[in-house]
Amino acid sequence: MTPPLLVNAYWGTWILGAFFCEVYAFLGSFFGCVSIWSMVFITADRYNVIVKGVSAEPLTSGGAMMRIAGTWLFTLAWCLPPFFGWNRYVPEGNMLAVVLTT
């Protein structure tokens, strides 16, 4: 658990302000999506090696860097719109981490 989550769990509401709430939600969403998409590309590479064996085209450094950059850029494009009024971040299942008031 992060310190903001502990503080907000103690007080029973989000006490750090609406902007920090959005930043906290953005960071959680952003790094979560980067992790998931990174695992997707690792899985696709492992699938390629397992299915095609030694005849598989190896992943080059350039290809890996393109996948990494693409993952970060796609995730940034996916997670930034709530800052500009398109949709919004909503509470998590435990109802503690992200609470926005409108």
C-alpha positions, 0 to 999 in steps of 0.5 A, spaced: 500 500 500 502 506 498 502 512 503 496 516 500 492 510 500 493 509 507 492 516 509 485 516 505 483 509 508 484 512 515 480 518 514 475 515 509 475 519 504 480 522 499 483 528 503 489 530 498 485 534 493 482 533 486 488 534 482 492 529 486 487 524 486 487 525 478 495 524 478 494 518 483 489 515 478 493 517 472 499 514 475 496 507 477 493 506 470 499 508 466 504 504 470 498 498 470 497 498 463 505 499 461 506 492 465 500 489 462 502 491 455 509 489 456 507 482 458 503 481 452 509 483 447 513 478 452 508 473 451 507 474 443 515 473 443 515 467 447 509 464 443 513 465 436 519 461 439 515 456 441 511 455 435 516 456 430 522 453 434 529 455 431 526 457 424 523 463 428 525 470 426 529 472 432 527 479 436 532 484 434 534 490 439 531 495 434 524 491 434 524 490 442 525 498 442 520 499 438 515 495 442 517 498 448 516 505 445 510 503 442 507 500 449 509 507 453 506 511 447 500 507 446 499 507 454 500 515 455 495 516 449 490 512 453 491 514 460 491 522 458 484 523 456 481 524 463 485 530 464 482 534 458 475 532 460 474 526 456 471 521 461 474 520 468 477 516 473 473 512 477 473 509 484 477 502 485 473 496 487 476 497 494 473 504 494 479 507 497 484 509 492 481 514 487 475 518 489 473 524 485 467 529 486 464 532 481 
